[in-house]
Amino acid sequence: MASHRKPRTSVLASPTGRRTAAGLTTAALASVTLLSQSAEAAPRAPKPTVEEVKQKVDDLYHQAEVATQKYNAAKERADGQRHTVDSLLDASAKRAEKMNESRRLLGTFASAQYRTGGMNPTAQLMLAKDPQQFVDRNHLMERLTGRQKQAVTDYQEQQAAATKQRAQATRSLERLQASQASLKESKRSVQDKLAEARQLLSRLTAQEKARLAELERQKEAAAKRRAAEEARKQQERERQRQQDGGGSTGGSTGGSTGGSTGGSTGDSATSKGAKALAFARAQIGKPYVWGATGPTSYDCSGLTQAAWKAAGVDLPRTTWDQVKVGQRVATKDLQPGDLVFFYDDISHVGMYLGDGKMVHAPKPGASVREESIYYMPIYGSVRPG
């Protein structure tokens, strides 16, 4: 049976269809060309120079050190609050035991009262086997009643104290949880900053890395020259004082790098400073690890804290608290063992060695080492002990 449907005409079979298809193709090609030209014309961000990378990495390390001090502070708070919570829980457990003792005593009295049946004295006298038995029993109940009142009072006091302790423990636990959250946030901040710095460094070519190392050497050399110049000036001032008949003030650096105090007055602070410095120098070569307090690795304030602890002085954990301890000292009057703080935000600390140098835990990827105090901007100095 023949089909009555009209045969389909191809679009390209007609002149009009061919012109339409050609127009669409031309438009598509034009669009591709324009997009390609636009992409080529779009400005590309210039690759940062080695100097810019160095500045950015230094900034990230500085930010990481600030975050490290926040981490140290949060950890110190968390440790203290954890100790408080543990103490409160122990006290609460002891209080609960005292409550149980009071409860058992009240139970004993309740049993005794049950055995008497709560009868009035006349009934007890009539039912007693003899008058003496009634007198003995009545005397015992009078004594029990007095002790019972005291037991009730004790129980109520223990119960009130237990309620108060539970409330204290709950508040302390809430503070602990807040400190732990802050601790976690600070830790994440440190890790993010260090990861970004590593990523920037990983993009450098071998030639760029060599250039970066050269810039670092130049910075170190400039800091050493300034330290040497300041040490020369200090020695000149000391000689002038001696010529003027003033003698040694004990505030000289002594030009010593071995922990000697030169013009030492033999006072307690100087002696302890020497011990702290000896400890710090013994840690040279151990790696910087943020948040570490030894004995195998340190961050900056962890090293100074451990060093002065070896000298018998307990320092706080963070640079922000360490700078508040002891006597403020001018840079020109620094003695070995003094703490030198850096940056306006007081985020770094080192221990003065002498001749304008210090021992410190510098930054991630580096180890405890000697370095000029002029490598970073000085905030101020203190003498613990």
Secondary structure as UniProt FT lines:
FT   HELIX           11..13
FT   HELIX           15..41
FT   HELIX           50..116
FT   TURN            117..118
FT   HELIX           121..127
FT   HELIX           131..202
FT   HELIX           206..243
FT   TURN            244..245
FT   TURN            254..255
FT   HELIX           268..282
FT   TURN            283..285
FT   STRAND          287..288
FT   TURN            290..291
FT   HELIX           300..310
FT   TURN            311..312
FT   HELIX           319..322
FT   TURN            323..324
FT   STRAND          327..329
FT   HELIX           331..333
FT   TURN            336..337
FT   STRAND          339..342
FT   TURN            343..346
FT   STRAND          348..354
FT   TURN            355..356
FT   STRAND          357..360
FT   TURN            364..365
FT   STRAND          369..372
FT   HELIX           373..375
FT   STRAND          378..383
//
